[in-house]
């Protein structure tokens, strides 16, 4: 079982769109996939039409595993399950803070789902907290959407800086370009600059697309309603590239 | 009712009539996804080898599917084990070209051929039930099986209710709604429905049926019952012979006729002597019509075995012979089936059936009203003693005729034990038959080797074959002779056991009756 996370410090960069469509593409590729919506906004759950998770007590890893398991919902697409978001997840930090090895507990919890899934995909909230640190230490790859703009460039630098400070393995970070407008000169220049600075950048990128925005309208992954549009093909190419990463 | 499909507790329900999605529309939004109808042909053998082996085989769109016949039928057509796309005809297991279907069928079919047993049309609709937010919360797979050329006669609607993980309460509610409209649980799949509709019921087939005999019943009644039952089995085999579906129909038909002839000679004097004689003659005549075809079947079935006995270089030498046998067989099938269908043969068979029917009137005969038990026991014990006597003269150099006489006597004893097995205690019966069967197997092998040598010589004389063929035949005859000689030792071993003190004691205890009973068997006073 592999754990992937869709993560960005900055919001509105296509993080949830990645989680939802990558989960769909993984299941299309035959991988039993569980999408865990850790973002209290619950956008990923919304796209899958799944109601918020029932509240459960989070006292220790055991109760956490039980609560998460009870909240697994089968999506409309066989082979893809979702654990919807819950406002209670904001207490994750407090729970984790009280535990021994508090930065590594999430991996331990997710290992419990190993027999049932090939991939667990985490849709993370846009911040750096103790939960984020757990995500970093649990993941086999951290997928970071980056819009080729100056601000996004800055947040990526913040993230890599954090990894250095905390001595986290920087090769886990797998940034990729999101919402790319190829006609935009600045986009092209920033893309070239960042790719030369970060060798871990994924080659596939997601173009800016109105089709992606319609996900909220249809309440399903883009790949489910528009199989062949440019963005759909891009998500599939990204999925293929991720699956062929040496660390997976 | 609840069984797992892909790890989920699903529920299979039979629906009264075409329920349609309307009954569920009040609570869920129902999306229907129809599928193309499929014509299914189900296959099995005369003996229902697949059915009784817990399997079913159907073909649809040029693909054969082998499934297990699951109880509960959550998978309505059973759980598929394997399939094969059919390019040519598939009748015998050896006609299938791929594993594992070939191997699996070999065990269940043996020498039997497949024939269609039912045909129907299967329509499948998938329903997705969505809740108020549009999320699928339950899935249904609805199957309809119908008969008739265009599937106009709907036999059964069935549906599998499949829950989605995390939405199990919806499953319970769907089942409740369907139950309210009359849905019920049923183990029957499409094959069961189609068979019921066509009035077919898989019946176990055996050449050794129970006759319902009692020790004290009049001998004529017992013989009539035995013969009537065996003739019915013979009759059931006739369509398969005429269709030439496989070789076992003729094989079993001939065994039946032979058994009927035997029972008449083994239990003497139950009918007036002239009538018994003419019946035996008529049965012999029916049997003789099929002699040549059966001989050819035997040679052709043994083809691989024969070829395996020769070194590879000599094997092509026998190609001509087997090609001759094969074309002879085609001709012989036409001749035999025409003969069997001729008015004279049909009349003969009807006469025989009429003679042995319970309503038939016959003149008096000395043993007709004697109790069958003592009569048979006396006959069995005599037969056993005769075998012991013959055994004393059997050695490594006994002429073939001597061994042949022993074989015939063993066969008589075997038939007696088989026909009247209901009168013999089970435990003793099993041990006696076991040792007799072993002896008969070796005697059979001896006889086959002897007969085959003669037939091959005869073929060579008749055809005046080329040197190469003669070489192959010579090689084969030499091997068969050697096999026959080797068998003699095995026969002597088996005889020692069969005639030994332990077996002798069992036969004596089981069949040697006290004097008054033995006398009764002769004079007509019969109480066990």
Interface residues (C-beta under 8 A of the other chain):
Chain A: X48 X49 X50 X51 X71 X72 X73 X74 X76 X81 X219
Chain B: X128 X133 X134 X135 X136 X164 X165 X166 X167
